[in-house]
């Protein structure tokens, strides 16, 4: 998330009103209801993890051990087991 200068996007009278409450502080303005994005949706992380998890499950079904998958993907054996169990569904 990038910062945007308030004076570039908020009308001056509204900016002065906001300054009465939070002068010189950082303020987070949430998205409008219905415009929210879930985790990883904006930068593609969610998709890449889904692809990775599918790949882990595929390799497991082809005979790779949990231990070798753990080393290959730098994940704990418990994480590999969790991924496999989720992919089974």
SEBATOR-738752 format. One record per residue: residue number from 1; residue in one letter; x, y, z of N, C-alpha, C in turn. Coordinates in nm, 4 decimals. Atoms other than C-alpha are relative to their C-alpha. Last residue first. Example, Ala and Ser with C-alpha at 12.3 -4.5 7.8 and 13.67 -1.06 7.14 Angstrom:
% SEBATOR-738752
<pos=2; code=S; n_X=-0.0820; n_Y=-0.1190; n_Z=-0.0060; ca_X=1.3670; ca_Y=-0.1060; ca_Z=0.7140; c_X=-0.0770; c_Y=0.1090; c_Z=0.0730> .
<pos=1; code=A; n_X=0.0890; n_Y=-0.1190; n_Z=0.0000; ca_X=1.2300; ca_Y=-0.4500; ca_Z=0.7800; c_X=0.0900; c_Y=0.1200; c_Z=0.0000> .
***
This chain:
% SEBATOR-738752
<pos=89; code=X; n_X=0.1419; n_Y=-0.0359; n_Z=0.0010; ca_X=-1.0430; ca_Y=-3.2203; ca_Z=-0.0112; c_X=-0.0346; c_Y=0.0505; c_Z=-0.1355> .
<pos=88; code=X; n_X=0.0791; n_Y=0.1227; n_Z=0.0145; ca_X=-0.7116; ca_Y=-3.3948; ca_Z=-0.0654; c_X=-0.1485; c_Y=0.0305; c_Z=-0.0109> .
<pos=87; code=X; n_X=0.0132; n_Y=0.0301; n_Z=0.1424; ca_X=-0.5484; ca_Y=-3.0552; ca_Z=-0.1218; c_X=-0.0815; c_Y=-0.1250; c_Z=-0.0243> .
<pos=86; code=X; n_X=0.0912; n_Y=-0.0973; n_Z=0.0605; ca_X=-0.6175; ca_Y=-2.9521; ca_Z=0.2377; c_X=-0.0230; c_Y=-0.0308; c_Z=-0.1472> .
<pos=85; code=X; n_X=0.1356; n_Y=0.0251; n_Z=-0.0497; ca_X=-0.4620; ca_Y=-3.2712; ca_Z=0.3765; c_X=-0.1016; c_Y=0.0956; c_Z=-0.0603> .
<pos=84; code=X; n_X=0.0491; n_Y=0.1236; n_Z=0.0617; ca_X=-0.1563; ca_Y=-3.2331; ca_Z=0.1538; c_X=-0.1427; c_Y=-0.0294; c_Z=0.0439> .
<pos=83; code=X; n_X=0.0272; n_Y=-0.0294; n_Z=0.1410; ca_X=-0.1061; ca_Y=-2.8706; ca_Z=0.2594; c_X=-0.0591; c_Y=-0.1235; c_Z=-0.0682> .
<pos=82; code=X; n_X=0.1194; n_Y=-0.0841; n_Z=0.0026; ca_X=-0.1355; ca_Y=-2.9627; ca_Z=0.6292; c_X=-0.0414; c_Y=0.0313; c_Z=-0.1452> .
<pos=81; code=X; n_X=0.1158; n_Y=0.0852; n_Z=-0.0315; ca_X=0.1125; ca_Y=-3.2479; ca_Z=0.5866; c_X=-0.1310; c_Y=0.0790; c_Z=-0.0083> .
<pos=80; code=X; n_X=0.0217; n_Y=0.0855; n_Z=0.1174; ca_X=0.3596; ca_Y=-3.0140; ca_Z=0.4138; c_X=-0.1215; c_Y=-0.0896; c_Z=0.0233> .
<pos=79; code=X; n_X=0.0599; n_Y=-0.0851; n_Z=0.1042; ca_X=0.3189; ca_Y=-2.7589; ca_Z=0.6933; c_X=-0.0295; c_Y=-0.0813; c_Z=-0.1248> .
<pos=78; code=X; n_X=0.1398; n_Y=-0.0260; n_Z=-0.0386; ca_X=0.3795; ca_Y=-3.0294; ca_Z=0.9557; c_X=-0.0703; c_Y=0.0867; c_Z=-0.1043> .
<pos=77; code=X; n_X=0.0765; n_Y=0.1193; n_Z=0.0373; ca_X=0.6936; ca_Y=-3.1394; ca_Z=0.7696; c_X=-0.1470; c_Y=0.0167; c_Z=0.0375> .
<pos=76; code=X; n_X=-0.0038; n_Y=0.1067; n_Z=-0.0995; ca_X=0.8229; ca_Y=-2.7854; ca_Z=0.8016; c_X=-0.0817; c_Y=-0.1192; c_Z=-0.0499> .
<pos=75; code=X; n_X=0.1145; n_Y=-0.0036; n_Z=-0.0902; ca_X=0.8686; ca_Y=-2.5821; ca_Z=0.4854; c_X=0.0148; c_Y=-0.1122; c_Z=0.1022> .
<pos=74; code=X; n_X=-0.0403; n_Y=-0.0729; n_Z=-0.1210; ca_X=1.1810; ca_Y=-2.5039; ca_Z=0.2831; c_X=-0.1178; c_Y=0.0230; c_Z=0.0949> .
<pos=73; code=X; n_X=0.0777; n_Y=-0.1244; n_Z=-0.0081; ca_X=1.0128; ca_Y=-2.6160; ca_Z=-0.0402; c_X=0.0318; c_Y=0.0843; c_Z=0.1236> .
<pos=72; code=X; n_X=0.0090; n_Y=-0.0650; n_Z=0.1313; ca_X=1.2615; ca_Y=-2.8891; ca_Z=-0.1377; c_X=-0.0673; c_Y=0.1371; c_Z=0.0080> .
<pos=71; code=X; n_X=-0.1315; n_Y=-0.0561; n_Z=0.0334; ca_X=1.3484; ca_Y=-2.9818; ca_Z=0.2207; c_X=-0.0049; c_Y=0.0791; c_Z=-0.1310> .
<pos=70; code=X; n_X=-0.0318; n_Y=-0.0999; n_Z=-0.1018; ca_X=0.9863; ca_Y=-3.0293; ca_Z=0.3261; c_X=0.1327; c_Y=0.0689; c_Z=-0.0331> .
<pos=69; code=X; n_X=0.0758; n_Y=-0.1192; n_Z=0.0367; ca_X=0.9105; ca_Y=-3.2097; ca_Z=0.0020; c_X=0.0293; c_Y=0.1147; c_Z=0.0961> .
<pos=68; code=X; n_X=-0.0676; n_Y=-0.0592; n_Z=0.1162; ca_X=1.1919; ca_Y=-3.4558; ca_Z=0.0795; c_X=-0.0723; c_Y=0.1262; c_Z=-0.0479> .
<pos=67; code=X; n_X=-0.1313; n_Y=-0.0515; n_Z=-0.0381; ca_X=1.0571; ca_Y=-3.5191; ca_Z=0.4311; c_X=0.0698; c_Y=0.0678; c_Z=-0.1184> .
<pos=66; code=X; n_X=0.0245; n_Y=-0.1265; n_Z=-0.0693; ca_X=0.6982; ca_Y=-3.5551; ca_Z=0.3140; c_X=0.1326; c_Y=0.0647; c_Z=0.0373> .
<pos=65; code=X; n_X=0.0271; n_Y=0.0078; n_Z=-0.1436; ca_X=0.8106; ca_Y=-3.8223; ca_Z=0.0725; c_X=-0.0232; c_Y=0.1391; c_Z=0.0581> .
<pos=64; code=X; n_X=-0.0974; n_Y=-0.0761; n_Z=-0.0796; ca_X=0.7781; ca_Y=-3.8018; ca_Z=-0.3040; c_X=-0.0379; c_Y=-0.0058; c_Z=0.1473> .
<pos=63; code=X; n_X=-0.0946; n_Y=0.0778; n_Z=-0.0788; ca_X=0.5696; ca_Y=-4.0844; ca_Z=-0.4491; c_X=0.1044; c_Y=0.0755; c_Z=0.0786> .
<pos=62; code=X; n_X=-0.0909; n_Y=0.0719; n_Z=0.0886; ca_X=0.3690; ca_Y=-3.9425; ca_Z=-0.7397; c_X=0.1127; c_Y=-0.0687; c_Z=0.0760> .
<pos=61; code=X; n_X=0.0759; n_Y=0.1115; n_Z=0.0583; ca_X=0.0836; ca_Y=-3.8456; ca_Z=-0.5051; c_X=0.0863; c_Y=-0.0828; c_Z=-0.0954> .
<pos=60; code=X; n_X=0.0256; n_Y=0.0981; n_Z=-0.1060; ca_X=0.3315; ca_Y=-3.6371; ca_Z=-0.3043; c_X=-0.0732; c_Y=-0.1214; c_Z=-0.0567> .
<pos=59; code=X; n_X=-0.1255; n_Y=0.0724; n_Z=-0.0219; ca_X=0.4538; ca_Y=-3.4634; ca_Z=-0.6194; c_X=-0.0158; c_Y=-0.1070; c_Z=0.1073> .
<pos=58; code=X; n_X=-0.0243; n_Y=0.0830; n_Z=0.1179; ca_X=0.0944; ca_Y=-3.3702; ca_Z=-0.7065; c_X=0.1259; c_Y=-0.0843; c_Z=0.0192> .
<pos=57; code=X; n_X=0.0914; n_Y=0.1141; n_Z=-0.0073; ca_X=0.0273; ca_Y=-3.2462; ca_Z=-0.3532; c_X=0.0241; c_Y=-0.0962; c_Z=-0.1167> .
<pos=56; code=X; n_X=-0.0438; n_Y=0.0845; n_Z=-0.1123; ca_X=0.3358; ca_Y=-3.0246; ca_Z=-0.3584; c_X=-0.0865; c_Y=-0.1251; c_Z=0.0075> .
<pos=55; code=X; n_X=-0.1219; n_Y=0.0670; n_Z=0.0444; ca_X=0.2405; ca_Y=-2.8898; ca_Z=-0.7034; c_X=0.0535; c_Y=-0.0946; c_Z=0.1082> .
<pos=54; code=X; n_X=0.0453; n_Y=0.1027; n_Z=0.0946; ca_X=-0.1109; ca_Y=-2.8072; ca_Z=-0.5833; c_X=0.1190; c_Y=-0.0827; c_Z=-0.0485> .
<pos=53; code=X; n_X=0.0617; n_Y=0.1054; n_Z=-0.0798; ca_X=0.0406; ca_Y=-2.6255; ca_Z=-0.2848; c_X=-0.0509; c_Y=-0.1142; c_Z=-0.0883> .
<pos=52; code=X; n_X=-0.1051; n_Y=0.0732; n_Z=-0.0714; ca_X=0.2725; ca_Y=-2.4266; ca_Z=-0.5116; c_X=-0.0590; c_Y=-0.1177; c_Z=0.0769> .
<pos=51; code=X; n_X=-0.0719; n_Y=0.0801; n_Z=0.0996; ca_X=-0.0156; ca_Y=-2.3302; ca_Z=-0.7416; c_X=0.1088; c_Y=-0.0840; c_Z=0.0656> .
<pos=50; code=X; n_X=0.0928; n_Y=0.1051; n_Z=0.0402; ca_X=-0.2266; ca_Y=-2.2152; ca_Z=-0.4449; c_X=0.0666; c_Y=-0.0930; c_Z=-0.1019> .
<pos=49; code=X; n_X=0.0012; n_Y=0.1001; n_Z=-0.1067; ca_X=0.0718; ca_Y=-2.0251; ca_Z=-0.3076; c_X=-0.0940; c_Y=-0.1153; c_Z=-0.0336> .
<pos=48; code=X; n_X=-0.1270; n_Y=0.0734; n_Z=0.0050; ca_X=0.1191; ca_Y=-1.8483; ca_Z=-0.6430; c_X=0.0077; c_Y=-0.1059; c_Z=0.1102> .
<pos=47; code=X; n_X=-0.0025; n_Y=0.0896; n_Z=0.1152; ca_X=-0.2494; ca_Y=-1.7577; ca_Z=-0.6610; c_X=0.1281; c_Y=-0.0825; c_Z=-0.0022> .
<pos=46; code=X; n_X=0.0997; n_Y=0.1037; n_Z=-0.0229; ca_X=-0.2629; ca_Y=-1.6092; ca_Z=-0.3112; c_X=0.0028; c_Y=-0.1037; c_Z=-0.1126> .
<pos=45; code=X; n_X=-0.0529; n_Y=0.0979; n_Z=-0.0941; ca_X=0.0593; ca_Y=-1.4181; ca_Z=-0.3614; c_X=-0.0955; c_Y=-0.1165; c_Z=0.0192> .
<pos=44; code=X; n_X=-0.0130; n_Y=0.1318; n_Z=0.0605; ca_X=-0.0730; ca_Y=-1.2451; ca_Z=-0.6723; c_X=0.0527; c_Y=-0.1087; c_Z=0.0920> .
<pos=43; code=X; n_X=-0.1353; n_Y=0.0225; n_Z=0.0502; ca_X=-0.0068; ca_Y=-0.8884; ca_Z=-0.5541; c_X=0.0234; c_Y=-0.1401; c_Z=-0.0561> .
<pos=42; code=X; n_X=-0.0529; n_Y=-0.1127; n_Z=0.0763; ca_X=-0.3651; ca_Y=-0.7658; ca_Z=-0.5113; c_X=0.1354; c_Y=-0.0316; c_Z=-0.0640> .
<pos=41; code=X; n_X=0.0729; n_Y=-0.0162; n_Z=0.1261; ca_X=-0.5326; ca_Y=-1.0899; ca_Z=-0.4052; c_X=0.0650; c_Y=0.1060; c_Z=-0.0891> .
<pos=40; code=X; n_X=-0.0740; n_Y=0.0530; n_Z=0.1120; ca_X=-0.2808; ca_Y=-1.1863; ca_Z=-0.1403; c_X=-0.0639; c_Y=0.0191; c_Z=-0.1362> .
<pos=39; code=X; n_X=-0.1441; n_Y=0.0081; n_Z=-0.0121; ca_X=-0.5220; ca_Y=-1.1339; ca_Z=0.1487; c_X=0.0613; c_Y=-0.0614; c_Z=-0.1259> .
<pos=38; code=X; n_X=-0.0498; n_Y=0.0946; n_Z=-0.0981; ca_X=-0.8769; ca_Y=-1.0584; ca_Z=0.0394; c_X=0.1520; c_Y=-0.0052; c_Z=-0.0047> .
<pos=37; code=X; n_X=-0.0709; n_Y=0.1078; n_Z=0.0675; ca_X=-0.9742; ca_Y=-0.7433; ca_Z=-0.1391; c_X=0.0535; c_Y=-0.0921; c_Z=0.1075> .
<pos=36; code=X; n_X=-0.1118; n_Y=0.0625; n_Z=-0.0685; ca_X=-1.2365; ca_Y=-0.5079; ca_Z=-0.0026; c_X=0.0625; c_Y=-0.1083; c_Z=-0.0863> .
<pos=35; code=X; n_X=-0.1214; n_Y=-0.0198; n_Z=0.0794; ca_X=-1.4502; ca_Y=-0.3038; ca_Z=-0.2418; c_X=0.1216; c_Y=-0.0690; c_Z=0.0613> .
<pos=34; code=X; n_X=0.0163; n_Y=0.0627; n_Z=0.1299; ca_X=-1.7852; ca_Y=-0.4279; ca_Z=-0.1062; c_X=0.1220; c_Y=0.0142; c_Z=-0.0895> .
<pos=33; code=X; n_X=0.0552; n_Y=0.1341; n_Z=-0.0117; ca_X=-1.7878; ca_Y=-0.1880; ca_Z=0.1866; c_X=-0.0271; c_Y=-0.0566; c_Z=-0.1397> .
<pos=32; code=X; n_X=0.1452; n_Y=0.0029; n_Z=-0.0111; ca_X=-1.5780; ca_Y=0.1129; ca_Z=0.0985; c_X=-0.0449; c_Y=-0.1451; c_Z=0.0082> .
<pos=31; code=X; n_X=0.0747; n_Y=0.0078; n_Z=0.1258; ca_X=-1.2081; ca_Y=0.0707; ca_Z=0.1595; c_X=-0.1491; c_Y=0.0031; c_Z=0.0283> .
<pos=30; code=X; n_X=0.0334; n_Y=0.1322; n_Z=0.0541; ca_X=-1.0586; ca_Y=0.1769; ca_Z=0.4897; c_X=-0.0759; c_Y=0.0091; c_Z=-0.1318> .
<pos=29; code=X; n_X=0.1388; n_Y=-0.0122; n_Z=0.0448; ca_X=-0.8974; ca_Y=0.5166; ca_Z=0.5487; c_X=-0.0367; c_Y=-0.1325; c_Z=-0.0656> .
<pos=28; code=X; n_X=0.0379; n_Y=0.1020; n_Z=0.0978; ca_X=-0.5822; ca_Y=0.4792; ca_Z=0.7556; c_X=-0.1466; c_Y=0.0198; c_Z=-0.0349> .
<pos=27; code=X; n_X=0.1365; n_Y=0.0489; n_Z=-0.0179; ca_X=-0.4520; ca_Y=0.7906; ca_Z=0.9289; c_X=-0.0294; c_Y=-0.0994; c_Z=-0.1117> .
<pos=26; code=X; n_X=0.0414; n_Y=0.0906; n_Z=0.1071; ca_X=-0.0953; ca_Y=0.9024; ca_Z=0.9849; c_X=-0.1400; c_Y=-0.0493; c_Z=0.0301> .
<pos=25; code=X; n_X=-0.0112; n_Y=0.1437; n_Z=-0.0283; ca_X=-0.0566; ca_Y=1.1991; ca_Z=1.2148; c_X=-0.0368; c_Y=-0.0801; c_Z=-0.1237> .
<pos=24; code=X; n_X=-0.1356; n_Y=0.0506; n_Z=0.0250; ca_X=0.0160; ca_Y=1.5637; ca_Z=1.1294; c_X=0.0199; c_Y=-0.1475; c_Z=0.0283> .
<pos=23; code=X; n_X=-0.0914; n_Y=-0.0945; n_Z=0.0635; ca_X=-0.2997; ca_Y=1.7007; ca_Z=1.2905; c_X=0.1394; c_Y=-0.0615; c_Z=-0.0125> .
<pos=22; code=X; n_X=-0.1294; n_Y=0.0686; n_Z=0.0092; ca_X=-0.5486; ca_Y=1.4235; ca_Z=1.3649; c_X=0.0986; c_Y=0.0872; c_Z=-0.0773> .
<pos=21; code=X; n_X=0.0016; n_Y=0.1258; n_Z=-0.0751; ca_X=-0.8845; ca_Y=1.5612; ca_Z=1.4834; c_X=0.1360; c_Y=-0.0695; c_Z=0.0030> .
<pos=20; code=X; n_X=0.0503; n_Y=-0.0307; n_Z=-0.1339; ca_X=-0.8791; ca_Y=1.9287; ca_Z=1.3790; c_X=0.0047; c_Y=-0.1244; c_Z=0.0900> .
<pos=19; code=X; n_X=-0.1127; n_Y=-0.0480; n_Z=-0.0802; ca_X=-0.6611; ca_Y=1.8251; ca_Z=1.0854; c_X=-0.0426; c_Y=0.0407; c_Z=0.1406> .
<pos=18; code=X; n_X=-0.0730; n_Y=0.1187; n_Z=-0.0478; ca_X=-0.9577; ca_Y=1.6267; ca_Z=0.9498; c_X=0.1157; c_Y=0.0417; c_Z=0.0898> .
<pos=17; code=X; n_X=0.0848; n_Y=0.0650; n_Z=-0.1001; ca_X=-1.1618; ca_Y=1.9480; ca_Z=0.9295; c_X=0.0700; c_Y=-0.1234; c_Z=0.0577> .
<pos=16; code=X; n_X=-0.0073; n_Y=-0.0824; n_Z=-0.1217; ca_X=-0.8786; ca_Y=2.1289; ca_Z=0.7514; c_X=-0.0834; c_Y=-0.0604; c_Z=0.1122> .
<pos=15; code=X; n_X=-0.1328; n_Y=0.0192; n_Z=-0.0585; ca_X=-0.8547; ca_Y=1.8427; ca_Z=0.4997; c_X=0.0150; c_Y=0.0799; c_Z=0.1290> .
<pos=14; code=X; n_X=0.0075; n_Y=0.1287; n_Z=-0.0698; ca_X=-1.2311; ca_Y=1.8584; ca_Z=0.4387; c_X=0.1331; c_Y=-0.0296; c_Z=0.0685> .
<pos=13; code=X; n_X=0.0867; n_Y=-0.0174; n_Z=-0.1171; ca_X=-1.2079; ca_Y=2.2309; ca_Z=0.3584; c_X=-0.0141; c_Y=-0.1301; c_Z=0.0803> .
<pos=12; code=X; n_X=-0.0646; n_Y=-0.0755; n_Z=-0.1075; ca_X=-0.9034; ca_Y=2.1753; ca_Z=0.1350; c_X=-0.0877; c_Y=0.0137; c_Z=0.1245> .
<pos=11; code=X; n_X=0.0251; n_Y=-0.1449; n_Z=0.0074; ca_X=-1.0649; ca_Y=1.9059; ca_Z=-0.0808; c_X=0.0509; c_Y=0.0712; c_Z=0.1259> .
<pos=10; code=X; n_X=0.1113; n_Y=-0.0417; n_Z=-0.0862; ca_X=-0.8968; ca_Y=1.5661; ca_Z=-0.0412; c_X=-0.0198; c_Y=0.1507; c_Z=-0.0136> .
<pos=9; code=X; n_X=0.1230; n_Y=0.0739; n_Z=0.0302; ca_X=-0.6840; ca_Y=1.4039; ca_Z=-0.3139; c_X=-0.1219; c_Y=0.0441; c_Z=0.0806> .
<pos=8; code=X; n_X=0.0149; n_Y=0.0289; n_Z=0.1432; ca_X=-0.3568; ca_Y=1.5971; ca_Z=-0.3514; c_X=-0.1335; c_Y=-0.0662; c_Z=-0.0343> .
<pos=7; code=X; n_X=0.0281; n_Y=-0.1254; n_Z=0.0696; ca_X=-0.3699; ca_Y=1.7612; ca_Z=-0.0067; c_X=-0.0156; c_Y=-0.0200; c_Z=-0.1507> .
<pos=6; code=X; n_X=0.1394; n_Y=-0.0402; n_Z=-0.0189; ca_X=-0.3990; ca_Y=1.4137; ca_Z=0.1451; c_X=-0.0328; c_Y=0.1262; c_Z=-0.0784> .
<pos=5; code=X; n_X=0.0056; n_Y=-0.1273; n_Z=-0.0713; ca_X=-0.0675; ca_Y=1.2998; ca_Z=0.0019; c_X=-0.1443; c_Y=0.0484; c_Z=0.0042> .
<pos=4; code=X; n_X=0.0479; n_Y=-0.1042; n_Z=0.0906; ca_X=-0.1040; ca_Y=0.9345; ca_Z=-0.0951; c_X=-0.0069; c_Y=0.1283; c_Z=0.0812> .
<pos=3; code=X; n_X=0.0591; n_Y=-0.1183; n_Z=-0.0611; ca_X=0.0911; ca_Y=0.6601; ca_Z=0.0799; c_X=-0.0388; c_Y=0.0991; c_Z=-0.1084> .
<pos=2; code=X; n_X=-0.0789; n_Y=-0.1222; n_Z=0.0115; ca_X=0.1448; ca_Y=0.3355; ca_Z=-0.1042; c_X=-0.0735; c_Y=0.1156; c_Z=0.0680> .
<pos=1; code=X; n_X=0.0856; n_Y=-0.1169; n_Z=0.0000; ca_X=0.0000; ca_Y=0.0000; ca_Z=0.0000; c_X=0.0900; c_Y=0.1230; c_Z=0.0000> .
***
